């Protein structure tokens, strides 16, 4: 099929399914935390707009959560169907880690999700808030176990190889492997940023169409505060993550920088643009900034890193893809920082909700967080190649012995099914976003635990409603 091998198709199939899946957990993590903040603000201030925003975003959260669960099931099966030799080699570590995710995070989320979505008028406010916090905590615990498994594949630790299989010897080292803390924080913050951009784009869309109310303004305000504070922090986390990667996966850093070889003792330039050519072993059409590469990568004015030519050709990741996926991620991150700073400037002048160019930028930046997550994920996973477990098992040795026709057929089925099922789900979710939050009018409360239920028969009638004389006479008779 188009000159692709069975290995290529297996990788494309897994990459396609995980690209769909990773979007939903990212929004789930961010929205769950956002809902916890909204309900906490509601309990503290009793301002109706926080309650209205909670009800609005909880519906979107429910749809997104469901699509995340469905898309995640497929990936688990692929470990056995398409990557059986990997499961045989490293299943004693990856299997328990994924099981812990189900036993802790998924059960925690599932246990409190019903209370969170349907218990607003059925349980006390404290218990409901506790359920929302538990769901938010569950999403972070889920990310912890998943990233522990993936990070171990990137920087394996705490194991021995016995009879050709990995055997864990120290679970603490397995979980808290060298890259795990950086990946966990980097991914969690990315989820918060992606959600903030999603919420901010929704608010900008309504403001551009003339729908201006306190709830819409609060959405935009909270999103921009998150962007202003967290986007620069993410840049610092990314720098620390890069230093860790340089230590444990130097070939990946050389590939994403398009760096082939050092020239004597010259400092390393930063390549802003270019086209890494794997066959010619050079980066063509390079646009360089002298010394900046050394400053960023080594935190010194004239530091050097290993070039790709120092690694055997069969051990080099694809620099052409990594070079551009990394720059997409970084470029979008810089735009996030710019948008946050622009919002601060307009906020100080009390113009943030009226300046249309700013609102248009906020709207078009809506998917930027998710695109940056995908670009970062491609950088991480493609940069690990040709290893599936770095330094231990090659990807070519991990794939199941399927033929090209079988993998091509299943890939085609996945593409059609995913675009149909998740396309419908995403369309429905965006339809909810377009409706916007409903501003509920305050209604009289009945007895304790019976919200909106009249305590007296006539208390159900609005104060401004006047009964007709004939009705009064008929009532008296």
Helices and strands as residue ranges (DSSP letters): H 6-45, H 48-81, H 84-100, I 101-106, H 107-118, H 125-154, E 159-162, E 165-168, H 171-175, H 180-208, H 214-248, H 250-256, E 270-277, E 282-289, H 292-298, G 308-310, G 313-315, H 319-348, H 356-364, H 368-384, E 387-389, E 393-394, H 395-398, H 404-435, G 457-460, H 469-476
